[in-house]
Amino acid sequence: MSIASFKSANRLLTGQQASTRLAEEVMRLGMHSPMLVTDPGVLGSGTLEPIKAQLDDLKSRGHLTDYRIFSDVSAEPEVHIVEDCMSSYREGGCDSLIAVGGGSAMDIAKCVAVYATHDGDLESLFGENKARVRGAPLIAMPTTSGTGSEVTNIGILSDTEARMKKGIVNDYLLPDVAIVAPELTVSCPRHVTAASGVDALVHAIEAYLSNFATPITDALAIKAMRLIIKALPKAYANPADLKAREDMATGSLLAGMAFGNAGVGAVHALAYPLGGRYHLPHGVTNALLLPHVMRWNALACVERFRDIAEALDTSHRKLKDEATAELVVERLHKLCRDVDIPSGLRHFDIPEEDIPSLAADAFKVERLLRNNPRQLSQADIESIYRAAY
């Protein structure tokens, strides 16, 4: 066995009412003037009010100088939003960040945390391990159960000029504290619950099939699958089901720790051009591609598909490997149908003639394709897009 490392947020707080511990963590990290990074949906949902109350109390007792809110975060954040947030951070004399939102808000906060201490422009941070010093203190509080961004070292942004997703990958992006509290996800819209939930399942599955999986990431990924496959339909059908929300929050967290170390593969590589070009939600693009990439990968890792089938509660001892793989694919199709995610790219008005150029763009995402258990040519990628059309 080769040597493997494991990374996550420095400190995890989980469980119902974990969000009430924010003030303690703010003081422990020595934050004096934090910036609260969120999005308009969270800002208008009331989710932020208990968070602000804790910060207001710290301010009244002299533990905070002040705090500032930046809420101009879009669903698929573009590069310029990091620059806008960085400008607000500097204007407010901020010294730290608290992200309260989905993956977009957390990714923006993570990028700004590193950018704030970086001697160079933002462009020079794209790629792997370009930051050389630790970023500003950061607390991440997810309001969706999907991205796992609270425990990963990746920040993904949309480059509108290149029409592609770009990433900053560096261990300095790992939050100092991740507070994963199910009560923060109750106000999450149903369509976001669906897309982000399938996204979390994709993270678990791709981490389990990754060429860089380890026994630690395997255990995390399998448990995440077991939780998500049962909890997601319940959380979608009844958003106030706090037990389902907690299971989804835990499943997403476990999946984030799994893929944050093992990596993701072809599903994400093929999803990037769709998000960058057509501005489709990341979770939706992953959901559209997952069954078709899984069918492609089955030949290379049939024994792992047996484990996935068991985790998804679809195993059948009398079935041959090929039938087990197909059963897994059908189970994933059914989950997407259950949470009302369309089954084809055509539903999003994507021109079929764009498929060759999409395949060319996806083939360039080598950082993710190298993780995939079965090698893909550009022609293979094109065939998967056509199958998903």
C-alpha positions in Angstrom: 0.0 0.0 0.0 1.4 3.4 -1.0 1.6 6.2 1.6 -1.5 8.4 1.8 -2.3 11.5 3.7 -5.7 12.7 5.0 -6.8 16.3 5.2 -10.0 18.0 6.4 -11.0 21.2 8.2 -9.0 21.7 11.3 -12.0 21.4 13.6 -15.5 19.9 13.1 -18.6 20.7 15.0 -21.6 18.6 14.0 -25.1 17.8 15.2 -28.4 19.6 15.9 -27.8 23.1 17.4 -24.1 23.0 16.5 -24.6 26.5 15.0 -25.1 27.9 18.5 -21.3 27.3 19.1 -20.2 29.9 16.5 -19.4 32.6 19.1 -17.1 30.3 21.0 -15.2 29.5 17.8 -15.0 33.2 16.8 -13.4 34.0 20.1 -11.1 30.9 20.0 -9.7 31.9 16.6 -9.2 35.5 17.7 -11.5 37.1 15.1 -12.0 40.8 15.7 -13.6 42.0 12.4 -15.0 39.1 10.4 -16.6 39.3 7.0 -19.8 37.2 6.8 -20.0 35.7 3.2 -23.5 34.5 2.1 -25.9 34.7 -0.8 -29.2 36.6 -1.3 -31.3 33.4 -0.7 -29.8 32.7 2.7 -29.9 36.4 3.5 -33.6 36.6 2.8 -34.6 33.3 4.4 -34.0 34.3 8.1 -31.3 31.6 8.5 -28.7 34.3 9.1 -30.5 36.0 12.0 -29.3 33.6 14.8 -25.8 33.9 13.4 -26.0 37.7 13.4 -27.4 37.7 17.0 -24.3 35.8 18.2 -22.0 38.3 16.4 -24.0 41.3 17.8 -23.7 39.9 21.3 -19.9 39.5 20.9 -19.7 43.1 19.6 -21.8 44.4 22.5 -19.4 42.7 24.9 -16.3 44.2 23.2 -15.1 40.9 21.7 -15.7 42.2 18.1 -14.8 45.5 16.6 -17.5 45.0 14.0 -18.5 42.6 11.2 -19.5 43.1 7.6 -21.8 41.1 5.4 -21.1 40.3 1.7 -24.1 38.7 0.0 -23.4 39.1 -3.7 -22.7 35.5 -4.3 -24.3 33.8 -7.3 -25.3 30.1 -7.6 -22.3 29.4 -9.9 -19.9 32.1 -8.8 -17.7 33.9 -11.3 -14.1 34.9 -10.9 -15.0 38.6 -10.5 -17.1 37.9 -7.4 -13.9 37.0 -5.5 -12.4 40.3 -6.5 -15.6 42.1 -5.4 -15.6 40.3 -2.1 -11.9 41.0 -1.6 -12.5 44.7 -2.2 -15.2 44.7 0.4 -13.0 42.8 2.8 -10.2 45.4 2.6 -12.6 48.4 2.7 -14.1 47.0 5.9 -10.7 46.4 7.6 -11.7 42.7 8.0 -9.3 40.1 9.5 -11.3 36.9 9.0 -14.2 35.2 7.3 -17.4 33.3 8.2 -19.1 31.5 5.3 -22.8 30.8 5.8 -24.3 29.3 2.6 -24.0 26.6 0.0 -20.9 25.6 -1.8 -20.7 28.9 -3.7 -20.6 31.1 -0.6 -18.0 28.7 1.0 -15.9 28.6 -2.1 -15.8 32.4 -2.4 -14.9 32.7 1.3 -12.1 30.1 0.9 -10.7 31.8 -2.1 -10.8 35.3 -0.4 -9.2 33.8 2.7 -6.1 32.7 0.7 -6.2 35.7 -1.7 -6.0 38.1 1.4 -2.6 36.8 2.3 -1.3 36.2 -1.3 1.4 38.3 -2.9 0.1 38.3 -6.4 -3.1 38.5 -8.5 -6.0 36.1 -8.3 -5.1 34.4 -11.6 -1.8 33.3 -10.2 -3.7 31.2 -7.6 -5.5 29.0 -10.1 -4.1 25.4 -10.3 -2.6 23.3 -7.6 -0.6 24.5 -4.6 0.1 28.1 -5.8 -0.5 29.8 -2.5 2.5 29.8 -0.2 1.2 31.1 3.1 -1.7 30.4 5.3 -4.9 32.4 4.6 -7.0 34.5 6.9 -9.0 32.6 9.6 -12.1 31.0 8.2 -15.2 29.3 9.6 -17.5 27.5 7.2 -21.2 26.8 8.0 -23.1 25.0 5.2 -26.8 25.7 4.6 -27.0 22.9 2.0 -26.1 19.2 2.1 -24.1 18.6 -1.0 -20.8 20.2 -1.9 -18.7 19.2 1.1 -16.9 22.5 0.6 -16.6 22.9 4.3 -13.9 20.2 4.5 -12.2 20.4 1.1 -9.2 22.3 -0.2 -10.8 23.3 -3.4 -12.5 26.5 -4.6 -14.3 26.3 -7.9 -15.1 29.4 -10.0 -16.6 30.1 -13.4 -14.4 31.8 -16.0 -16.9 33.5 -18.3 -14.2 34.3 -20.9 -13.0 30.7 -21.2 -16.6 29.4 -20.5 -15.1 26.8 -18.1 -14.9 26.1 -14.4 -11.5 26.8 -12.9 -10.2 25.7 -9.5 -7.9 26.9 -6.8 -6.5 23.7 -5.1 -4.4 24.2 -2.0 -4.5 22.9 1.6 -4.5 26.5 2.8 -8.2 26.6 1.6 -9.2 24.2 4.3 -11.4 26.0 6.9 -10.2 26.4 10.4 -13.6 25.3 11.6 -16.5 23.6 9.9 -19.9 23.8 11.7 -22.3 21.3 10.1 -25.7 21.9 11.7 -28.9 20.5 10.2 -31.0 23.4 11.4 -29.2 25.6 8.9 -30.4 23.5 6.0 -34.2 23.5 6.8 -34.8 26.6 4.7 -33.0 25.2 1.7 -35.4 25.2 -1.3 -36.5 21.8 -2.5 -34.9 22.0 -5.9 -31.6 22.9 -4.2 -32.0 20.0 -1.7 -32.4 17.7 -4.7 -29.5 18.9 -6.8 -27.1 19.3 -3.9 -28.1 15.9 -2.4 -27.3 14.1 -5.6 -24.1 16.1 -5.8 -23.1 14.6 -2.4 -23.9 11.1 -3.6 -21.7 11.7 -6.7 -18.9 12.8 -4.4 -19.2 9.5 -2.4 -19.4 7.3 -5.4 -16.6 8.9 -7.3 -14.4 8.9 -4.3 -15.0 5.2 -3.8 -14.2 4.5 -7.5 -11.2 6.8 -7.5 -7.7 5.5 -8.4 -6.5 7.3 -5.3 -9.1 5.8 -2.8 -7.7 4.6 0.5 -9.3 2.5 3.3 -10.2 5.7 5.1 -11.9 7.4 2.2 -13.6 4.1 1.3 -15.2 3.9 4.8 -16.4 7.5 4.6 -17.7 7.1 1.1 -19.7 3.9 1.8 -21.3 5.4 5.0 -22.2 8.5 3.0 -23.9 6.5 0.3 -25.9 4.6 2.9 -27.1 7.8 4.6 -27.9 9.8 1.4 -29.8 7.2 -0.5 -32.4 6.9 2.3 -32.4 10.5 3.6 -32.5 12.5 0.4 -36.0 11.5 -0.7 -37.3 12.2 2.8 -35.6 15.6 3.0 -37.0 16.5 -0.4 -40.5 15.3 0.4 -40.6 16.9 3.8 -38.1 19.8 4.2 -38.9 20.1 7.9 -37.8 16.5 8.7 -34.9 17.4 10.9 -33.7 13.7 11.2 -33.5 13.5 7.4 -31.7 16.8 7.3 -29.2 15.7 9.9 -28.5 12.5 8.0 -28.1 14.5 4.8 -25.7 16.9 6.5 -23.7 14.0 7.9 -23.7 12.2 4.6 -22.5 15.3 2.7 -19.8 15.9 5.3 -18.5 12.3 5.0 -18.6 12.4 1.2 -16.7 15.7 1.3 -14.0 14.2 3.4 -13.9 11.2 1.1 -13.5 13.1 -2.2 -11.4 15.8 -0.6 -8.7 13.2 -0.3 -9.5 10.6 -3.0 -10.7 13.0 -5.6 -13.6 12.9 -8.0 -13.5 11.6 -11.6 -15.2 11.7 -15.0 -18.7 12.8 -13.8 -17.2 16.1 -12.5 -14.8 16.4 -15.5 -17.8 16.2 -17.9 -19.9 18.5 -15.7 -17.5 21.4 -15.7 -18.0 22.5 -19.3 -21.8 22.2 -18.9 -21.7 24.5 -15.9 -19.2 26.9 -17.4 -20.9 27.2 -20.7 -24.6 27.1 -19.9 -24.6 28.1 -16.2 -26.4 25.0 -15.1 -26.3 24.2 -11.4 -23.4 21.9 -10.6 -25.5 19.4 -8.8 -27.9 19.1 -11.7 -25.1 18.5 -14.2 -23.6 15.8 -12.0 -27.0 14.2 -11.7 -27.5 14.2 -15.5 -24.1 12.5 -16.1 -23.8 10.2 -13.1 -25.7 7.1 -14.4 -24.0 7.2 -17.8 -20.5 7.6 -16.5 -21.2 4.8 -14.0 -22.3 2.5 -16.8 -19.0 3.3 -18.6 -16.8 2.7 -15.5 -18.4 -0.6 -14.5 -16.1 -2.7 -16.7 -13.0 -1.4 -14.9 -14.2 -2.0 -11.3 -17.0 -4.5 -11.2 -16.1 -5.7 -7.6 -16.5 -2.1 -6.3 -19.9 -1.9 -7.9 -21.0 -4.8 -5.7 -20.1 -2.7 -2.7 -21.9 0.3 -4.1 -25.0 -1.8 -4.8 -25.0 -3.0 -1.2 -24.6 0.6 0.1 -27.5 1.7 -2.1 -29.6 -1.1 -0.9 -29.8 -2.7 -4.3 -27.6 -5.8 -4.0 -28.8 -9.2 -5.1 -26.5 -12.1 -4.6 -27.7 -14.1 -7.5 -27.0 -11.4 -10.1 -23.9 -11.5 -12.2 -21.5 -8.5 -12.1 -22.9 -6.9 -15.3 -26.4 -7.1 -14.0 -25.4 -5.7 -10.6 -23.8 -2.7 -12.4 -26.9 -2.1 -14.4 -29.0 -2.4 -11.2 -26.9 0.4 -9.7 -27.3 2.6 -12.7 -31.1 2.1 -12.6 -31.2 2.9 -8.9 -29.4 6.2 -9.6 -31.9 7.0 -12.4 -34.7 6.3 -10.0 -33.3 8.6 -7.3 -33.0 11.4 -9.8 -36.6 10.8 -10.9 -37.8 10.7 -7.3 -36.4 14.2 -6.6 -37.6 15.6 -10.0 -34.3 16.1 -11.7 -34.7 15.9 -15.6 -33.1 12.9 -17.2 -31.5 14.4 -20.3 -29.4 17.3 -21.4 -32.1 18.2 -24.0 -34.3 19.4 -21.3 -31.9 22.3 -20.8 -31.9 23.4 -24.4 -28.3 22.4 -25.0 -27.7 22.1 -28.7 -26.8 18.6 -29.7 -24.2 20.0 -32.2 -22.3 21.4 -29.2 -21.4 17.9 -27.9 -18.1 17.6 -29.8 -16.8 20.9 -28.4 -18.0 19.9 -24.9 -16.1 16.7 -25.2 -13.0 18.6 -26.3 -13.3 20.9 -23.2 -13.9 18.0 -20.8 -10.9 16.1 -22.2 -8.7 18.9 -20.9 -9.8 18.4 -17.3 -6.9 16.1 -16.7 -6.8 16.8 -12.9 -10.0 14.9 -12.5 -9.8 12.4 -15.4 -6.6 10.9 -13.9 -8.7 9.8 -10.9 -11.2 7.9 -13.0 -11.0 4.1 -12.8 -11.4 3.7 -16.6 -9.5 5.8 -19.1 -11.5 8.0 -21.5 -10.6 9.3 -24.9 -12.2 12.4 -26.3 -14.4 10.1 -28.4 -15.5 8.2 -25.3 -16.5 11.4 -23.6 -18.5 12.4 -26.6 -20.4 9.1 -26.5 -21.2 9.6 -22.9 -22.6 13.1 -23.6 -24.7 11.6 -26.4 -26.0 8.9 -24.0 -26.9 11.6 -21.5 -28.6 13.8 -24.2 
